[in-house]
Amino acid sequence: MHETIWSRGNERLLQIKDKKINYYVEKVRCRCKVLLNGTLRIERLVKEDSGIYKVAAYDKNGKLKADETIVLIVL
C-alpha cells in the first residue's frame, strides 16, 4: 500500500506514506511502533490503551483499498 493510517477513536496515531512513518502523538505517550507492512505494535500495554483502533490503507491514487476496526480490551 502507498499510505496506511492508524487511529484510536478520533485521534490519528500515525501514518506510513512512501515508506516514511509520521507520528501524530508523542511516541513515548503512544508506546507504539509500526512495521513497514502496516502492523501496529503497542508496547507495555496498560488498561488505558483499551479502545477502538482503526487502520486504513490507500493505493497510490488515494483510493481506499482496505480498512479494519479493532476493539482492544486490556484487563
PDB file of N, H, CA, C and O in Angstrom:
ATOM      1  N   MET A   1       0.828  -1.178   0.000  1.00  0.00           N
ATOM      2  CA  MET A   1       0.000   0.000   0.000  1.00  0.00           C
ATOM      3  C   MET A   1       0.876   1.247   0.000  1.00  0.00           C
ATOM      4  O   MET A   1       1.997   1.248   0.508  1.00  0.00           O
ATOM      5  N   HIS A   2       0.344   2.274  -0.569  1.00  0.00           N
ATOM      6  H   HIS A   2      -0.567   2.273  -0.982  1.00  0.00           H
ATOM      7  CA  HIS A   2       1.063   3.539  -0.663  1.00  0.00           C
ATOM      8  C   HIS A   2       0.973   4.334   0.643  1.00  0.00           C
ATOM      9  O   HIS A   2       1.925   5.002   1.045  1.00  0.00           O
ATOM     10  N   GLU A   3      -0.191   4.249   1.296  1.00  0.00           N
ATOM     11  H   GLU A   3      -0.965   3.707   0.969  1.00  0.00           H
ATOM     12  CA  GLU A   3      -0.393   5.010   2.529  1.00  0.00           C
ATOM     13  C   GLU A   3      -1.230   4.185   3.503  1.00  0.00           C
ATOM     14  O   GLU A   3      -2.228   3.574   3.119  1.00  0.00           O
ATOM     15  N   THR A   4      -0.814   4.175   4.760  1.00  0.00           N
ATOM     16  H   THR A   4      -0.003   4.671   5.072  1.00  0.00           H
ATOM     17  CA  THR A   4      -1.548   3.493   5.817  1.00  0.00           C
ATOM     18  C   THR A   4      -1.698   4.455   6.981  1.00  0.00           C
ATOM     19  O   THR A   4      -0.736   5.115   7.375  1.00  0.00           O
ATOM     20  N   ILE A   5      -2.908   4.537   7.535  1.00  0.00           N
ATOM     21  H   ILE A   5      -3.689   4.001   7.215  1.00  0.00           H
ATOM     22  CA  ILE A   5      -3.182   5.438   8.652  1.00  0.00           C
ATOM     23  C   ILE A   5      -3.786   4.637   9.799  1.00  0.00           C
ATOM     24  O   ILE A   5      -4.751   3.896   9.613  1.00  0.00           O
ATOM     25  N   TRP A   6      -3.206   4.794  10.990  1.00  0.00           N
ATOM     26  H   TRP A   6      -2.423   5.397  11.142  1.00  0.00           H
ATOM     27  CA  TRP A   6      -3.725   4.186  12.208  1.00  0.00           C
ATOM     28  C   TRP A   6      -4.309   5.278  13.088  1.00  0.00           C
ATOM     29  O   TRP A   6      -3.723   6.352  13.230  1.00  0.00           O
ATOM     30  N   SER A   7      -5.476   4.998  13.684  1.00  0.00           N
ATOM     31  H   SER A   7      -5.952   4.126  13.569  1.00  0.00           H
ATOM     32  CA  SER A   7      -6.076   5.941  14.622  1.00  0.00           C
ATOM     33  C   SER A   7      -6.680   5.180  15.793  1.00  0.00           C
ATOM     34  O   SER A   7      -6.947   3.981  15.711  1.00  0.00           O
ATOM     35  N   ARG A   8      -6.885   5.899  16.873  1.00  0.00           N
ATOM     36  H   ARG A   8      -6.668   6.873  16.940  1.00  0.00           H
ATOM     37  CA  ARG A   8      -7.554   5.355  18.063  1.00  0.00           C
ATOM     38  C   ARG A   8      -8.670   6.321  18.409  1.00  0.00           C
ATOM     39  O   ARG A   8      -8.418   7.481  18.735  1.00  0.00           O
ATOM     40  N   GLY A   9      -9.900   5.843  18.338  1.00  0.00           N
ATOM     41  H   GLY A   9     -10.104   4.901  18.073  1.00  0.00           H
ATOM     42  CA  GLY A   9     -11.033   6.751  18.500  1.00  0.00           C
ATOM     43  C   GLY A   9     -10.974   7.789  17.393  1.00  0.00           C
ATOM     44  O   GLY A   9     -10.875   7.435  16.219  1.00  0.00           O
ATOM     45  N   ASN A  10     -11.035   9.059  17.749  1.00  0.00           N
ATOM     46  H   ASN A  10     -11.116   9.347  18.703  1.00  0.00           H
ATOM     47  CA  ASN A  10     -10.951  10.139  16.756  1.00  0.00           C
ATOM     48  C   ASN A  10      -9.549  10.712  16.619  1.00  0.00           C
ATOM     49  O   ASN A  10      -9.350  11.696  15.905  1.00  0.00           O
ATOM     50  N   GLU A  11      -8.573  10.109  17.294  1.00  0.00           N
ATOM     51  H   GLU A  11      -8.735   9.310  17.874  1.00  0.00           H
ATOM     52  CA  GLU A  11      -7.207  10.635  17.290  1.00  0.00           C
ATOM     53  C   GLU A  11      -6.322   9.842  16.334  1.00  0.00           C
ATOM     54  O   GLU A  11      -6.179   8.627  16.469  1.00  0.00           O
ATOM     55  N   ARG A  12      -5.740  10.532  15.382  1.00  0.00           N
ATOM     56  H   ARG A  12      -5.857  11.519  15.272  1.00  0.00           H
ATOM     57  CA  ARG A  12      -4.798   9.880  14.472  1.00  0.00           C
ATOM     58  C   ARG A  12      -3.505   9.609  15.217  1.00  0.00           C
ATOM     59  O   ARG A  12      -2.938  10.500  15.851  1.00  0.00           O
ATOM     60  N   LEU A  13      -3.043   8.365  15.133  1.00  0.00           N
ATOM     61  H   LEU A  13      -3.503   7.641  14.618  1.00  0.00           H
ATOM     62  CA  LEU A  13      -1.801   7.981  15.804  1.00  0.00           C
ATOM     63  C   LEU A  13      -0.599   8.152  14.900  1.00  0.00           C
ATOM     64  O   LEU A  13       0.391   8.782  15.272  1.00  0.00           O
ATOM     65  N   LEU A  14      -0.695   7.582  13.704  1.00  0.00           N
ATOM     66  H   LEU A  14      -1.499   7.071  13.401  1.00  0.00           H
ATOM     67  CA  LEU A  14       0.450   7.643  12.804  1.00  0.00           C
ATOM     68  C   LEU A  14       0.040   7.356  11.371  1.00  0.00           C
ATOM     69  O   LEU A  14      -1.055   6.870  11.091  1.00  0.00           O
ATOM     70  N   GLN A  15       0.954   7.673  10.484  1.00  0.00           N
ATOM     71  H   GLN A  15       1.844   8.068  10.711  1.00  0.00           H
ATOM     72  CA  GLN A  15       0.743   7.491   9.049  1.00  0.00           C
ATOM     73  C   GLN A  15       2.034   6.947   8.449  1.00  0.00           C
ATOM     74  O   GLN A  15       3.130   7.400   8.777  1.00  0.00           O
ATOM     75  N   ILE A  16       1.882   5.977   7.573  1.00  0.00           N
ATOM     76  H   ILE A  16       0.992   5.609   7.307  1.00  0.00           H
ATOM     77  CA  ILE A  16       3.009   5.499   6.771  1.00  0.00           C
ATOM     78  C   ILE A  16       2.720   5.929   5.340  1.00  0.00           C
ATOM     79  O   ILE A  16       1.688   5.569   4.776  1.00  0.00           O
ATOM     80  N   LYS A  17       3.619   6.687   4.764  1.00  0.00           N
ATOM     81  H   LYS A  17       4.458   6.979   5.223  1.00  0.00           H
ATOM     82  CA  LYS A  17       3.450   7.122   3.378  1.00  0.00           C
ATOM     83  C   LYS A  17       4.821   7.156   2.733  1.00  0.00           C
ATOM     84  O   LYS A  17       5.767   7.717   3.288  1.00  0.00           O
ATOM     85  N   ASP A  18       4.922   6.557   1.565  1.00  0.00           N
ATOM     86  H   ASP A  18       4.154   6.102   1.115  1.00  0.00           H
ATOM     87  CA  ASP A  18       6.208   6.486   0.858  1.00  0.00           C
ATOM     88  C   ASP A  18       7.304   5.913   1.760  1.00  0.00           C
ATOM     89  O   ASP A  18       8.448   6.366   1.735  1.00  0.00           O
ATOM     90  N   LYS A  19       6.926   4.898   2.564  1.00  0.00           N
ATOM     91  H   LYS A  19       5.996   4.530   2.584  1.00  0.00           H
ATOM     92  CA  LYS A  19       7.846   4.197   3.468  1.00  0.00           C
ATOM     93  C   LYS A  19       8.407   5.090   4.569  1.00  0.00           C
ATOM     94  O   LYS A  19       9.407   4.746   5.199  1.00  0.00           O
ATOM     95  N   LYS A  20       7.762   6.248   4.806  1.00  0.00           N
ATOM     96  H   LYS A  20       6.950   6.528   4.294  1.00  0.00           H
ATOM     97  CA  LYS A  20       8.141   7.129   5.908  1.00  0.00           C
ATOM     98  C   LYS A  20       7.033   7.083   6.944  1.00  0.00           C
ATOM     99  O   LYS A  20       5.851   7.078   6.601  1.00  0.00           O
ATOM    100  N   ILE A  21       7.418   7.049   8.218  1.00  0.00           N
ATOM    101  H   ILE A  21       8.378   7.053   8.498  1.00  0.00           H
ATOM    102  CA  ILE A  21       6.448   6.989   9.303  1.00  0.00           C
ATOM    103  C   ILE A  21       6.350   8.362   9.962  1.00  0.00           C
ATOM    104  O   ILE A  21       7.354   8.922  10.401  1.00  0.00           O
ATOM    105  N   ASN A  22       5.140   8.895  10.027  1.00  0.00           N
ATOM    106  H   ASN A  22       4.324   8.441   9.670  1.00  0.00           H
ATOM    107  CA  ASN A  22       4.876  10.169  10.689  1.00  0.00           C
ATOM    108  C   ASN A  22       3.997   9.902  11.904  1.00  0.00           C
ATOM    109  O   ASN A  22       2.903   9.355  11.771  1.00  0.00           O
ATOM    110  N   TYR A  23       4.468  10.285  13.085  1.00  0.00           N
ATOM    111  H   TYR A  23       5.357  10.730  13.193  1.00  0.00           H
ATOM    112  CA  TYR A  23       3.696  10.121  14.308  1.00  0.00           C
ATOM    113  C   TYR A  23       2.931  11.408  14.587  1.00  0.00           C
ATOM    114  O   TYR A  23       3.478  12.502  14.445  1.00  0.00           O
ATOM    115  N   TYR A  24       1.665  11.281  14.984  1.00  0.00           N
ATOM    116  H   TYR A  24       1.220  10.393  15.100  1.00  0.00           H
ATOM    117  CA  TYR A  24       0.834  12.430  15.320  1.00  0.00           C
ATOM    118  C   TYR A  24       0.663  12.579  16.823  1.00  0.00           C
ATOM    119  O   TYR A  24       0.090  13.565  17.287  1.00  0.00           O
ATOM    120  N   VAL A  25       1.147  11.620  17.579  1.00  0.00           N
ATOM    121  H   VAL A  25       1.612  10.818  17.202  1.00  0.00           H
ATOM    122  CA  VAL A  25       1.187  11.694  19.037  1.00  0.00           C
ATOM    123  C   VAL A  25       2.624  11.400  19.444  1.00  0.00           C
ATOM    124  O   VAL A  25       3.389  10.815  18.677  1.00  0.00           O
ATOM    125  N   GLU A  26       2.981  11.807  20.645  1.00  0.00           N
ATOM    126  H   GLU A  26       2.359  12.282  21.267  1.00  0.00           H
ATOM    127  CA  GLU A  26       4.335  11.529  21.112  1.00  0.00           C
ATOM    128  C   GLU A  26       4.549  10.026  21.196  1.00  0.00           C
ATOM    129  O   GLU A  26       3.719   9.306  21.751  1.00  0.00           O
ATOM    130  N   LYS A  27       5.652   9.558  20.651  1.00  0.00           N
ATOM    131  H   LYS A  27       6.326  10.143  20.200  1.00  0.00           H
ATOM    132  CA  LYS A  27       5.937   8.123  20.678  1.00  0.00           C
ATOM    133  C   LYS A  27       5.976   7.596  22.105  1.00  0.00           C
ATOM    134  O   LYS A  27       5.588   6.454  22.355  1.00  0.00           O
ATOM    135  N   VAL A  28       6.440   8.414  23.041  1.00  0.00           N
ATOM    136  H   VAL A  28       6.755   9.341  22.838  1.00  0.00           H
ATOM    137  CA  VAL A  28       6.510   7.982  24.433  1.00  0.00           C
ATOM    138  C   VAL A  28       5.099   7.757  24.980  1.00  0.00           C
ATOM    139  O   VAL A  28       4.854   6.776  25.682  1.00  0.00           O
ATOM    140  N   ARG A  29       4.174   8.664  24.658  1.00  0.00           N
ATOM    141  H   ARG A  29       4.373   9.461  24.088  1.00  0.00           H
ATOM    142  CA  ARG A  29       2.796   8.535  25.139  1.00  0.00           C
ATOM    143  C   ARG A  29       2.090   7.377  24.453  1.00  0.00           C
ATOM    144  O   ARG A  29       1.317   6.655  25.083  1.00  0.00           O
ATOM    145  N   CYS A  30       2.350   7.202  23.185  1.00  0.00           N
ATOM    146  H   CYS A  30       2.977   7.789  22.673  1.00  0.00           H
ATOM    147  CA  CYS A  30       1.711   6.140  22.403  1.00  0.00           C
ATOM    148  C   CYS A  30       2.312   4.772  22.731  1.00  0.00           C
ATOM    149  O   CYS A  30       1.603   3.766  22.767  1.00  0.00           O
ATOM    150  N   ARG A  31       3.626   4.745  22.969  1.00  0.00           N
ATOM    151  H   ARG A  31       4.202   5.562  22.939  1.00  0.00           H
ATOM    152  CA  ARG A  31       4.356   3.492  23.172  1.00  0.00           C
ATOM    153  C   ARG A  31       4.110   2.529  22.022  1.00  0.00           C
ATOM    154  O   ARG A  31       4.067   1.314  22.215  1.00  0.00           O
ATOM    155  N   CYS A  32       3.951   3.070  20.848  1.00  0.00           N
ATOM    156  H   CYS A  32       3.985   4.057  20.692  1.00  0.00           H
ATOM    157  CA  CYS A  32       3.645   2.211  19.708  1.00  0.00           C
ATOM    158  C   CYS A  32       4.757   2.278  18.670  1.00  0.00           C
ATOM    159  O   CYS A  32       5.469   3.272  18.528  1.00  0.00           O
ATOM    160  N   LYS A  33       4.861   1.184  17.968  1.00  0.00           N
ATOM    161  H   LYS A  33       4.282   0.376  18.083  1.00  0.00           H
ATOM    162  CA  LYS A  33       5.765   1.081  16.830  1.00  0.00           C
ATOM    163  C   LYS A  33       4.936   0.557  15.679  1.00  0.00           C
ATOM    164  O   LYS A  33       3.955  -0.161  15.875  1.00  0.00           O
ATOM    165  N   VAL A  34       5.333   0.918  14.499  1.00  0.00           N
ATOM    166  H   VAL A  34       6.130   1.502  14.340  1.00  0.00           H
ATOM    167  CA  VAL A  34       4.652   0.372  13.332  1.00  0.00           C
ATOM    168  C   VAL A  34       5.711  -0.220  12.418  1.00  0.00           C
ATOM    169  O   VAL A  34       6.775   0.361  12.206  1.00  0.00           O
ATOM    170  N   LEU A  35       5.398  -1.371  11.894  1.00  0.00           N
ATOM    171  H   LEU A  35       4.534  -1.844  12.067  1.00  0.00           H
ATOM    172  CA  LEU A  35       6.288  -2.022  10.943  1.00  0.00           C
ATOM    173  C   LEU A  35       5.937  -1.540   9.543  1.00  0.00           C
ATOM    174  O   LEU A  35       4.820  -1.077   9.309  1.00  0.00           O
ATOM    175  N   LEU A  36       6.867  -1.642   8.622  1.00  0.00           N
ATOM    176  H   LEU A  36       7.774  -2.018   8.812  1.00  0.00           H
ATOM    177  CA  LEU A  36       6.607  -1.147   7.269  1.00  0.00           C
ATOM    178  C   LEU A  36       5.495  -1.913   6.557  1.00  0.00           C
ATOM    179  O   LEU A  36       4.976  -1.445   5.544  1.00  0.00           O
ATOM    180  N   ASN A  37       5.124  -3.084   7.076  1.00  0.00           N
ATOM    181  H   ASN A  37       5.546  -3.464   7.899  1.00  0.00           H
ATOM    182  CA  ASN A  37       3.992  -3.805   6.478  1.00  0.00           C
ATOM    183  C   ASN A  37       2.661  -3.302   7.027  1.00  0.00           C
ATOM    184  O   ASN A  37       1.602  -3.803   6.649  1.00  0.00           O
ATOM    185  N   GLY A  38       2.714  -2.296   7.934  1.00  0.00           N
ATOM    186  H   GLY A  38       3.575  -1.889   8.241  1.00  0.00           H
ATOM    187  CA  GLY A  38       1.498  -1.690   8.456  1.00  0.00           C
ATOM    188  C   GLY A  38       1.065  -2.189   9.815  1.00  0.00           C
ATOM    189  O   GLY A  38       0.099  -1.671  10.375  1.00  0.00           O
ATOM    190  N   THR A  39       1.748  -3.175  10.362  1.00  0.00           N
ATOM    191  H   THR A  39       2.533  -3.595   9.907  1.00  0.00           H
ATOM    192  CA  THR A  39       1.388  -3.723  11.666  1.00  0.00           C
ATOM    193  C   THR A  39       1.681  -2.712  12.770  1.00  0.00           C
ATOM    194  O   THR A  39       2.772  -2.145  12.828  1.00  0.00           O
ATOM    195  N   LEU A  40       0.702  -2.490  13.644  1.00  0.00           N
ATOM    196  H   LEU A  40      -0.184  -2.950  13.597  1.00  0.00           H
ATOM    197  CA  LEU A  40       0.882  -1.613  14.797  1.00  0.00           C
ATOM    198  C   LEU A  40       1.205  -2.470  16.011  1.00  0.00           C
ATOM    199  O   LEU A  40       0.504  -3.441  16.295  1.00  0.00           O
ATOM    200  N   ARG A  41       2.260  -2.113  16.723  1.00  0.00           N
ATOM    201  H   ARG A  41       2.830  -1.324  16.493  1.00  0.00           H
ATOM    202  CA  ARG A  41       2.649  -2.830  17.935  1.00  0.00           C
ATOM    203  C   ARG A  41       2.658  -1.829  19.089  1.00  0.00           C
ATOM    204  O   ARG A  41       3.343  -0.807  19.033  1.00  0.00           O
ATOM    205  N   ILE A  42       1.892  -2.135  20.131  1.00  0.00           N
ATOM    206  H   ILE A  42       1.336  -2.965  20.176  1.00  0.00           H
ATOM    207  CA  ILE A  42       1.863  -1.301  21.330  1.00  0.00           C
ATOM    208  C   ILE A  42       2.644  -2.038  22.406  1.00  0.00           C
ATOM    209  O   ILE A  42       2.344  -3.185  22.734  1.00  0.00           O
ATOM    210  N   GLU A  43       3.643  -1.366  22.947  1.00  0.00           N
ATOM    211  H   GLU A  43       3.887  -0.433  22.680  1.00  0.00           H
ATOM    212  CA  GLU A  43       4.497  -1.992  23.950  1.00  0.00           C
ATOM    213  C   GLU A  43       3.985  -1.689  25.353  1.00  0.00           C
ATOM    214  O   GLU A  43       3.447  -0.611  25.604  1.00  0.00           O
ATOM    215  N   ARG A  44       4.152  -2.633  26.254  1.00  0.00           N
ATOM    216  H   ARG A  44       4.589  -3.509  26.050  1.00  0.00           H
ATOM    217  CA  ARG A  44       3.780  -2.475  27.663  1.00  0.00           C
ATOM    218  C   ARG A  44       2.326  -2.009  27.797  1.00  0.00           C
ATOM    219  O   ARG A  44       2.047  -0.941  28.342  1.00  0.00           O
ATOM    220  N   LEU A  45       1.420  -2.825  27.293  1.00  0.00           N
ATOM    221  H   LEU A  45       1.646  -3.693  26.850  1.00  0.00           H
ATOM    222  CA  LEU A  45       0.001  -2.481  27.342  1.00  0.00           C
ATOM    223  C   LEU A  45      -0.464  -2.181  28.763  1.00  0.00           C
ATOM    224  O   LEU A  45      -0.079  -2.859  29.716  1.00  0.00           O
ATOM    225  N   VAL A  46      -1.297  -1.155  28.883  1.00  0.00           N
ATOM    226  H   VAL A  46      -1.610  -0.604  28.109  1.00  0.00           H
ATOM    227  CA  VAL A  46      -1.955  -0.821  30.145  1.00  0.00           C
ATOM    228  C   VAL A  46      -3.444  -0.658  29.857  1.00  0.00           C
ATOM    229  O   VAL A  46      -3.854  -0.542  28.702  1.00  0.00           O
ATOM    230  N   LYS A  47      -4.237  -0.650  30.905  1.00  0.00           N
ATOM    231  H   LYS A  47      -3.904  -0.744  31.843  1.00  0.00           H
ATOM    232  CA  LYS A  47      -5.691  -0.584  30.754  1.00  0.00           C
ATOM    233  C   LYS A  47      -6.128   0.618  29.908  1.00  0.00           C
ATOM    234  O   LYS A  47      -7.096   0.530  29.154  1.00  0.00           O
ATOM    235  N   GLU A  48      -5.417   1.732  30.035  1.00  0.00           N
ATOM    236  H   GLU A  48      -4.630   1.804  30.648  1.00  0.00           H
ATOM    237  CA  GLU A  48      -5.769   2.948  29.299  1.00  0.00           C
ATOM    238  C   GLU A  48      -5.575   2.807  27.789  1.00  0.00           C
ATOM    239  O   GLU A  48      -6.055   3.644  27.026  1.00  0.00           O
ATOM    240  N   ASP A  49      -4.881   1.763  27.354  1.00  0.00           N
ATOM    241  H   ASP A  49      -4.491   1.082  27.975  1.00  0.00           H
ATOM    242  CA  ASP A  49      -4.710   1.517  25.918  1.00  0.00           C
ATOM    243  C   ASP A  49      -5.967   0.917  25.295  1.00  0.00           C
ATOM    244  O   ASP A  49      -6.085   0.854  24.072  1.00  0.00           O
ATOM    245  N   SER A  50      -6.905   0.476  26.133  1.00  0.00           N
ATOM    246  H   SER A  50      -6.809   0.527  27.127  1.00  0.00           H
ATOM    247  CA  SER A  50      -8.150  -0.084  25.614  1.00  0.00           C
ATOM    248  C   SER A  50      -8.852   0.955  24.748  1.00  0.00           C
ATOM    249  O   SER A  50      -8.809   2.151  25.039  1.00  0.00           O
ATOM    250  N   GLY A  51      -9.490   0.496  23.698  1.00  0.00           N
ATOM    251  H   GLY A  51      -9.525  -0.475  23.463  1.00  0.00           H
ATOM    252  CA  GLY A  51     -10.223   1.411  22.834  1.00  0.00           C
ATOM    253  C   GLY A  51     -10.466   0.815  21.467  1.00  0.00           C
ATOM    254  O   GLY A  51     -10.175  -0.353  21.209  1.00  0.00           O
ATOM    255  N   ILE A  52     -11.002   1.641  20.609  1.00  0.00           N
ATOM    256  H   ILE A  52     -11.238   2.589  20.819  1.00  0.00           H
ATOM    257  CA  ILE A  52     -11.289   1.234  19.237  1.00  0.00           C
ATOM    258  C   ILE A  52     -10.182   1.782  18.342  1.00  0.00           C
ATOM    259  O   ILE A  52      -9.998   2.994  18.236  1.00  0.00           O
ATOM    260  N   TYR A  53      -9.460   0.889  17.713  1.00  0.00           N
ATOM    261  H   TYR A  53      -9.610  -0.096  17.799  1.00  0.00           H
ATOM    262  CA  TYR A  53      -8.372   1.238  16.808  1.00  0.00           C
ATOM    263  C   TYR A  53      -8.832   0.986  15.380  1.00  0.00           C
ATOM    264  O   TYR A  53      -9.520   0.006  15.096  1.00  0.00           O
ATOM    265  N   LYS A  54      -8.439   1.890  14.487  1.00  0.00           N
ATOM    266  H   LYS A  54      -7.880   2.686  14.718  1.00  0.00           H
ATOM    267  CA  LYS A  54      -8.801   1.738  13.078  1.00  0.00           C
ATOM    268  C   LYS A  54      -7.554   1.875  12.219  1.00  0.00           C
ATOM    269  O   LYS A  54      -6.653   2.659  12.517  1.00  0.00           O
ATOM    270  N   VAL A  55      -7.523   1.102  11.158  1.00  0.00           N
ATOM    271  H   VAL A  55      -8.254   0.465  10.915  1.00  0.00           H
ATOM    272  CA  VAL A  55      -6.444   1.207  10.185  1.00  0.00           C
ATOM    273  C   VAL A  55      -7.076   1.313   8.804  1.00  0.00           C
ATOM    274  O   VAL A  55      -8.043   0.616   8.496  1.00  0.00           O
ATOM    275  N   ALA A  56      -6.523   2.185   7.985  1.00  0.00           N
ATOM    276  H   ALA A  56      -5.738   2.751   8.236  1.00  0.00           H
ATOM    277  CA  ALA A  56      -6.992   2.351   6.610  1.00  0.00           C
ATOM    278  C   ALA A  56      -5.782   2.337   5.690  1.00  0.00           C
ATOM    279  O   ALA A  56      -4.762   2.957   5.988  1.00  0.00           O
ATOM    280  N   ALA A  57      -5.897   1.630   4.573  1.00  0.00           N
ATOM    281  H   ALA A  57      -6.726   1.126   4.331  1.00  0.00           H
ATOM    282  CA  ALA A  57      -4.801   1.523   3.608  1.00  0.00           C
ATOM    283  C   ALA A  57      -5.276   2.045   2.258  1.00  0.00           C
ATOM    284  O   ALA A  57      -6.359   1.695   1.786  1.00  0.00           O
ATOM    285  N   TYR A  58      -4.448   2.887   1.646  1.00  0.00           N
ATOM    286  H   TYR A  58      -3.569   3.170   2.029  1.00  0.00           H
ATOM    287  CA  TYR A  58      -4.785   3.535   0.382  1.00  0.00           C
ATOM    288  C   TYR A  58      -3.742   3.207  -0.680  1.00  0.00           C
ATOM    289  O   TYR A  58      -2.565   3.020  -0.371  1.00  0.00           O
ATOM    290  N   ASP A  59      -4.185   3.138  -1.931  1.00  0.00           N
ATOM    291  H   ASP A  59      -5.141   3.290  -2.182  1.00  0.00           H
ATOM    292  CA  ASP A  59      -3.236   2.939  -3.022  1.00  0.00           C
ATOM    293  C   ASP A  59      -2.636   4.278  -3.438  1.00  0.00           C
ATOM    294  O   ASP A  59      -2.961   5.311  -2.854  1.00  0.00           O
ATOM    295  N   LYS A  60      -1.764   4.265  -4.442  1.00  0.00           N
ATOM    296  H   LYS A  60      -1.500   3.426  -4.917  1.00  0.00           H
ATOM    297  CA  LYS A  60      -1.059   5.492  -4.841  1.00  0.00           C
ATOM    298  C   LYS A  60      -1.980   6.549  -5.425  1.00  0.00           C
ATOM    299  O   LYS A  60      -1.585   7.710  -5.532  1.00  0.00           O
ATOM    300  N   ASN A  61      -3.209   6.176  -5.811  1.00  0.00           N
ATOM    301  H   ASN A  61      -3.530   5.233  -5.724  1.00  0.00           H
ATOM    302  CA  ASN A  61      -4.184   7.138  -6.323  1.00  0.00           C
ATOM    303  C   ASN A  61      -5.099   7.669  -5.225  1.00  0.00           C
ATOM    304  O   ASN A  61      -6.028   8.428  -5.499  1.00  0.00           O
ATOM    305  N   GLY A  62      -4.836   7.269  -3.980  1.00  0.00           N
ATOM    306  H   GLY A  62      -4.081   6.652  -3.757  1.00  0.00           H
ATOM    307  CA  GLY A  62      -5.643   7.723  -2.862  1.00  0.00           C
ATOM    308  C   GLY A  62      -6.933   6.944  -2.665  1.00  0.00           C
ATOM    309  O   GLY A  62      -7.785   7.336  -1.868  1.00  0.00           O
ATOM    310  N   LYS A  63      -7.078   5.841  -3.391  1.00  0.00           N
ATOM    311  H   LYS A  63      -6.386   5.523  -4.039  1.00  0.00           H
ATOM    312  CA  LYS A  63      -8.282   5.022  -3.275  1.00  0.00           C
ATOM    313  C   LYS A  63      -8.158   4.085  -2.077  1.00  0.00           C
ATOM    314  O   LYS A  63      -7.148   3.401  -1.911  1.00  0.00           O
ATOM    315  N   LEU A  64      -9.204   4.065  -1.242  1.00  0.00           N
ATOM    316  H   LEU A  64     -10.024   4.621  -1.377  1.00  0.00           H
ATOM    317  CA  LEU A  64      -9.220   3.186  -0.083  1.00  0.00           C
ATOM    318  C   LEU A  64      -9.234   1.741  -0.543  1.00  0.00           C
ATOM    319  O   LEU A  64     -10.129   1.328  -1.280  1.00  0.00           O
ATOM    320  N   LYS A  65      -8.251   0.976  -0.114  1.00  0.00           N
ATOM    321  H   LYS A  65      -7.524   1.311   0.485  1.00  0.00           H
ATOM    322  CA  LYS A  65      -8.146  -0.433  -0.511  1.00  0.00           C
ATOM    323  C   LYS A  65      -8.551  -1.375   0.612  1.00  0.00           C
ATOM    324  O   LYS A  65      -9.015  -2.485   0.351  1.00  0.00           O
ATOM    325  N   ALA A  66      -8.380  -0.949   1.850  1.00  0.00           N
ATOM    326  H   ALA A  66      -8.003  -0.047   2.062  1.00  0.00           H
ATOM    327  CA  ALA A  66      -8.743  -1.801   2.984  1.00  0.00           C
ATOM    328  C   ALA A  66      -8.913  -0.932   4.217  1.00  0.00           C
ATOM    329  O   ALA A  66      -8.216   0.067   4.394  1.00  0.00           O
ATOM    330  N   ASP A  67      -9.846  -1.328   5.061  1.00  0.00           N
ATOM    331  H   ASP A  67     -10.412  -2.140   4.917  1.00  0.00           H
ATOM    332  CA  ASP A  67      -9.969  -0.683   6.364  1.00  0.00           C
ATOM    333  C   ASP A  67     -10.482  -1.709   7.369  1.00  0.00           C
ATOM    334  O   ASP A  67     -11.312  -2.561   7.052  1.00  0.00           O
ATOM    335  N   GLU A  68      -9.975  -1.602   8.560  1.00  0.00           N
ATOM    336  H   GLU A  68      -9.301  -0.910   8.817  1.00  0.00           H
ATOM    337  CA  GLU A  68     -10.324  -2.544   9.622  1.00  0.00           C
ATOM    338  C   GLU A  68     -10.519  -1.778  10.923  1.00  0.00           C
ATOM    339  O   GLU A  68      -9.899  -0.739  11.152  1.00  0.00           O
ATOM    340  N   THR A  69     -11.379  -2.305  11.758  1.00  0.00           N
ATOM    341  H   THR A  69     -11.883  -3.149  11.572  1.00  0.00           H
ATOM    342  CA  THR A  69     -11.602  -1.769  13.093  1.00  0.00           C
ATOM    343  C   THR A  69     -11.291  -2.874  14.094  1.00  0.00           C
ATOM    344  O   THR A  69     -11.755  -4.005  13.951  1.00  0.00           O
ATOM    345  N   ILE A  70     -10.506  -2.535  15.103  1.00  0.00           N
ATOM    346  H   ILE A  70     -10.129  -1.616  15.219  1.00  0.00           H
ATOM    347  CA  ILE A  70     -10.098  -3.493  16.121  1.00  0.00           C
ATOM    348  C   ILE A  70     -10.503  -2.939  17.480  1.00  0.00           C
ATOM    349  O   ILE A  70     -10.197  -1.791  17.801  1.00  0.00           O
ATOM    350  N   VAL A  71     -11.181  -3.741  18.270  1.00  0.00           N
ATOM    351  H   VAL A  71     -11.430  -4.674  18.010  1.00  0.00           H
ATOM    352  CA  VAL A  71     -11.526  -3.350  19.635  1.00  0.00           C
ATOM    353  C   VAL A  71     -10.506  -4.008  20.562  1.00  0.00           C
ATOM    354  O   VAL A  71     -10.430  -5.234  20.646  1.00  0.00           O
ATOM    355  N   LEU A  72      -9.732  -3.187  21.248  1.00  0.00           N
ATOM    356  H   LEU A  72      -9.795  -2.191  21.180  1.00  0.00           H
ATOM    357  CA  LEU A  72      -8.712  -3.688  22.165  1.00  0.00           C
ATOM    358  C   LEU A  72      -9.204  -3.503  23.595  1.00  0.00           C
ATOM    359  O   LEU A  72      -9.563  -2.399  24.003  1.00  0.00           O
ATOM    360  N   ILE A  73      -9.216  -4.589  24.343  1.00  0.00           N
ATOM    361  H   ILE A  73      -8.924  -5.487  24.011  1.00  0.00           H
ATOM    362  CA  ILE A  73      -9.605  -4.545  25.753  1.00  0.00           C
ATOM    363  C   ILE A  73      -8.436  -5.081  26.569  1.00  0.00           C
ATOM    364  O   ILE A  73      -8.034  -6.235  26.424  1.00  0.00           O
ATOM    365  N   VAL A  74      -7.902  -4.227  27.425  1.00  0.00           N
ATOM    366  H   VAL A  74      -8.229  -3.289  27.544  1.00  0.00           H
ATOM    367  CA  VAL A  74      -6.801  -4.620  28.302  1.00  0.00           C
ATOM    368  C   VAL A  74      -7.370  -4.721  29.711  1.00  0.00           C
ATOM    369  O   VAL A  74      -7.913  -3.753  30.243  1.00  0.00           O
ATOM    370  N   LEU A  75      -7.241  -5.885  30.300  1.00  0.00           N
ATOM    371  H   LEU A  75      -6.800  -6.671  29.868  1.00  0.00           H
ATOM    372  CA  LEU A  75      -7.801  -6.107  31.649  1.00  0.00           C
ATOM    373  C   LEU A  75      -6.802  -5.793  32.728  1.00  0.00           C
ATOM    374  O   LEU A  75      -7.111  -5.925  33.913  1.00  0.00           O
TER     375      LEU A  75
END
